[in-house]
Amino acid sequence: MALSNITLGQYYPADSAVHKLDPRVKIVLLIAVIVAIFLARNLLAFLPVIAFLALAARLSKVPVKLMLKGLKPLRFILILTFVLNLFFLQGETPLLDLGFAVIKKESLITAVHYSLRLILLVLASSLLTLTTAPVTLTDGLERLLSPLRVIHFPAHELAMMMTIALRFIPTLLEEADKIMKAQTARGADFESGNLIARAKAMVPLLVPLFVSAFRRAGDLAMAMEARCYHGGEGRTRLRVLRCEKRDYYACAAVALLIICVVLCGKIY
Amino acid sequence: MQIILDHVTHTYQPGSPFQATAIRDVSLEIRPGEFLALIGHTGSGKSTLAQHINGLLKPTEGRVLLDGQDIHEKGFNKKEVRRAVGLVFQYPEHQLFEESVEKDVAFGPKNLGLSEAEIKERVREALEKVGLSDQSIAEKSPFELSGGQMRRVAVAGVLAMRPEILVLDEPAAGLDPQSREDMLQLISELHRQGNTVVMISHSMDDVARFATRAVVMEKGGIAMEGAPEEIFRHAERLEKMGLDVPSVCKLGMLLREKGLAFPPDIFREDQAYDALTALWKGGKAHGAE
């Protein structure tokens, strides 16, 4: 069935230094790497970023194929970015005359630059999601956002909501798959017809799915209350996040990366 | 109508890190008119097997034949299989969606493209079969019914397609004793009327009571196959697989341990009644001496 190959939360379990990094550190470092990518003013400045990501990917033991798979949904945007920049940007040095349009050197460089930036952004973020279990990720996010409690920002509640949502995505997908099969067994057709026919065909899937989601939500709320859950106040944790040596090494590596990127931009 | 699974293997998400082979090289013939019980531990591949019977899952390897024709061959109309084989999933009440019982049961026939009158007739017939012929129920929202009634509406939704082969995945799971008995009686009645029934069950008592043939699955393959009497003769092997034996078998084992001459190949309640009566009469005669 079509639903079985959707993998949300693409965590790839492995035993690696990147996996073991503190999620808080990983989130902050991802932001830093994104900043570095935007700081890169020319193609040369991308080199340290590429080298850094390649090294990190290698250390993470995540198969290259899986990493590149994250780019697949973006292929149209990538092609569009490249083509639009290539043809519609103003430039001075003609490079290639295609007859209907002239490709300029400057627009080619910008097209490559923008596409590369997009690719690197996606790769960097997927490196985070591939090496961090979703629940660990929300855990880290909660700790990072917790200082905002001072201004009544519900960090814990937000993290709990995200954790629950993430936890139930596979469950609901499974449920959707099951209902879809059950309705298919009754002759329902989800795959043909025009847009309106297909939207109509979703009703027998969506109604039971909503009913079950609400039922689950009710059950879960009851189970949480039965175990005295009352929000984040004074709650201790099973796994306390602690920064270790490797976290400091990682920070140093990213700091070095930013310096390299800035320097490369200056030199060229 | 005859279904043959020919060396069927099914692997979920092949090529991904979550790849899992649920059934491996399974060959099985579903004979017209039989009541086949599929037994096996959780994760032994029963449900996966069941979903191959009406073409919901496509075998990774092997073929599924309906009257000799490969149902996954190009040009074969899948609706043909869906009509011939009715599949009732586990907890089928979770798939109800219409605003009234009537409309929900009509969903299947409507998908078959039948005429208004024909649909109406089938809905009436299906609801009557499951014992919900009351017009007030037919107009109710399915979400207002009790759990047992919802289950029956869901089964009616499949029956309305008039399948010749009925596949049920644990139809009695999670029901109260009365609804459970009603459900089993309904299935048994459908079998008597000439439907072929394939039932996945964890209750060996039900298997002993109703099945004409049983298939035991273990780790994605068929471990044992035969009449229930033959299967239950291997109580030890079943227990090694983490499976139960009928309570009558257990009773027999206990009685034999105590030195009573309770015959070993008795699996059903009615047989046990006769055997116990004989024992009791014999014992009385013995005591009077």
Contacts between the chains, C-beta under 8 A, distances in Angstrom:
chain1	res1	chain2	res2	distance
A	1	B	56	7.9
A	4	B	12	7.0
A	4	B	13	6.3
A	5	B	13	6.9
A	5	B	16	7.9
A	7	B	16	7.8
A	12	B	17	6.9
A	175	B	94	7.8
A	178	B	89	6.6
A	178	B	94	7.7
A	179	B	94	6.9
A	179	B	95	5.2
A	181	B	51	6.8
A	181	B	56	5.1
A	181	B	89	7.1
A	182	B	87	7.7
A	182	B	89	4.7
A	182	B	92	6.6
A	182	B	95	4.2
A	183	B	95	6.4
A	183	B	107	7.6
A	184	B	56	6.2
A	184	B	82	7.3
A	185	B	54	5.9
A	185	B	56	6.2
A	185	B	82	6.2
A	185	B	86	7.3
A	185	B	87	4.2
A	185	B	89	7.4
A	185	B	158	7.3
A	186	B	82	7.6
A	186	B	107	5.7
A	186	B	108	3.9
A	186	B	111	6.3
A	186	B	157	6.1
A	186	B	158	6.6
A	186	B	161	6.7
A	187	B	79	6.1
A	187	B	82	5.3
A	187	B	83	7.2
A	187	B	107	8.0
A	187	B	108	5.5
A	187	B	111	3.1
A	187	B	112	5.6
A	187	B	161	6.8
A	188	B	107	7.4
A	188	B	111	5.8
A	189	B	111	7.1
A	203	B	97	6.7
A	204	B	95	7.7
A	204	B	97	4.9
A	204	B	107	6.6
A	207	B	97	3.7
A	208	B	94	5.8
A	208	B	95	5.2
A	208	B	96	6.6
A	208	B	97	5.1
A	211	B	94	7.7
A	211	B	97	8.0
A	211	B	143	7.1
A	212	B	94	5.9
